[in-house]
Amino acid sequence: MKPEASQTHLIDGPSGKIELLADVPEQVRGIALVAHPHPLFGGANTNKVTYTLARTLRDLGYLALRPNFRGVGKSEGAHDNGGAETEDLLAVLAWGREHWNLPATAPSVLAGFSFGAFVQTRVARRLAEAGTPAKRLILVGTAAGFVEGARSYATEAVGPDTLVIHGSKDVTVPLANVLAWAEPLDVPVVVVPGAEHFFHGRLHSLREIILRSSCECH
């Protein structure tokens, strides 16, 4: 059966409209929020890694929402280095639960790529502080430490059950940055040999890693 095309929505956010794509499974068992790479460097919700994350989570039964960060596409507002973007993602998550009438017990998964992964660590902290922690956190090419041409990222602490995936040949965010962030947290890092930042030719590996860990998403 051919998969359904992504739905497009334009919703009200904290600082204007937020454009998003929704990938809806036949039976919704939970909600997944997928965040794209840096908006000032061409990042958008159509990015191939972001698409792979959303479709993989959709196939696992999650309603996968892929918003455009402020200033990208039809999303309004100005880039805020992760601060306002955190509020936007929380708003998208709340909207998704209400729009699809999901019960409070429906699990949530947070997934992000690069800058999006950095923002998702902030979202995860906010949800935990509110007493509604995410069921699972999936971080790919996580922006951590000093990133050439961007800035230094003070990435939030995450739990040891977080799925962290990084390419061995990533020169945008060096693997050493992520290992330095993960080591004191006792968080394992899954390294994909030969993969660079955008996982060209390695998207199938990314999908398989997530599917193999799917028992922890249930």
N, C-alpha and C positions, 0 to 999 in steps of 0.2 A: 504494500500500500504506500503510495506517495505521501510523504509527510506534509502536513498542513503548512502553508506559508505563514511567516511571522505576521502577527497583527501589529498595526501602528496605532498608538494612542498619544494624545496631547493632553496632559493633565495639569491641574493647578499645583504649583510648588510654593515654597516659602518666598521666592523672589521672582515669581512669574511662571510662565509655562515650562513644563518639562516634557520633552519628546521621548517616547520609549517604544521599544519593540517587545512584543510578548510572544513567547513560544509556548503553546498550550498542549499538554498531553491529553490523551483520551480520558484518562482518569487522574484528577489532580490529587496528589497525596501530600503536597507541601508546596512551599513557595521558595524560589531561588532568585537572588538579586545578583546580577552580573555587571561588573564595573569595567569600563574600557580604559585604555592607556591615556597618557597625558594629552589634554585637549589643545595645548599650545604647540604640540609637535605632531599634529595630524591625527590624534586619537579620536575615535568615534565608535558608536555601538555596532558598526558594521565591520570592525576590525576582525581578522580571521581567527585570532586566538579567542577573542570575546565571543564570536559566533560559535566556535567549537565548544566553549564552556557552556553556552546557553543550550545548544542542541543536545549535548551529552546529558545535561541535567534534565532537560525535557524528556529524553528517552528513559530517564530513571524515575519519571513520574512527577517531576516538579514543574510548576508554573514558573517559567524562566523569564524574568523581566530585565531588559537591557536598556536603561536610560542613557540618553546623551547628557554628558555633563554640561553645565551652564556655558553658553557661548558656542555650543556645537549644534549644527542643524537648526532646529526650531526651538531648542532650549534657550530660555532667556536668562539674563543675569551675567555677571562678570566672574572670571576665574578667581578663586580664592585660596589656592594652594592647599585645598583639602578641607578647610573649615566649613564653608557654606556647602561644599559638595557632600559632606557628611550629613548635613541636615536634609539635603535634597534626597539622598538615598533612603534615609529614614522615612521621608514623606512618600516615596515611591513604594516602599514596603508596606506602609500602612494603607495606601490606596489599593494596592493589589489584594490585600486581605479583605478589604471592604468590597471591592468591585466583584471579586469572585466568591464572596460570602464564605470565606474560609474560617473554620473554627479557630479559637485561640490556641488549641492544642496542635494545630497543623504545624509540622516542623519547618524551620527556615534554614536555608543554606546561603552563605555569602561566598561569592566567588569574584575574584578580581585579577586583572592583568596589569603589571607594571605600576603606574600611578594609581590605577584602580585597585590594585591589591593593597597599596599603602592606605587608601581611603577606607577600604573594607576593614582594616585592623581597627580603625577609629569607630566605624559602625558597630563592630563586634563588641568593643568596650562599652559603648552606649547601651546596646541591647542588654548586656550582662548587668550593667548598673541598674537598668530598669526592671530586672528580674525576669526578662524574657530572652535568655541567651540563644544564640543561633545553634542549631543542631550540628552544623558543620561549617568549617571555614576552609576554602580552597584558594591558595595564593600562587600565582604563576608569574615568574619574572619580577618578583617583588622589588619595588623601589625601596632601597634601604641604604643608608650611608650617603657618601658623596657620589652624585651622578653627574658626569661630565656634561656641561651645557644646560643643566637643569638647576639643581640645588641639592642641599644635604637633607636627607629624609630621616626624621626621628620616628621611625616606624614603631607602632605600639606593640607591647608584649602580647603574645597569643598563647593559647593552651598547647600542650604537647601533642594533642590529637589533631592539630591543624595539618592539612595536607599542603606542604610547600614543595613546589616543583620549579626547577631552574635548569637552564641550559649550561653545559660545560664551557661553551664558547661564547657566552654572552659578554659582549664588550660594552653594551649600554649600561647594564647593571652588573658589574663583575660578580662572579660567584663568591668571591672572598667577602664581599659586602654582606651577602645574605648569610653566609656561614658565621660571620662575626655577630650578626644580629641574633641568629638562631641558637648559637652555642650556649649562652647563659640561660636561655629559656628551656633548654633540653628538648628542642624541637627538631625532629629529623628533617633532612632535606633530600628530596628525590632528585637526583641529578640525571639529566638526559644527555648521554654522551653525543657530542657533535652538534648539539642544538645551540643556535644563537638566540638572541632576544625574542625574535618574532616566530621562532619555531618553524622556519621554512623547511618543508619536507619532513617535519617531525610532528605535525598536528595529530597524526594517527597515534603516535606514542602518548601524546598528552591525553587523548581520549581514553586509551587503554588503561593508563595509570588511574584515571578517575573511576572508570568502570570496575577495575580490580579492587578499588577501595570502597565500592558502593555499599558493601555490607555495613560500613560505618556511617553511611548516609541514611540508613533506614531507621 
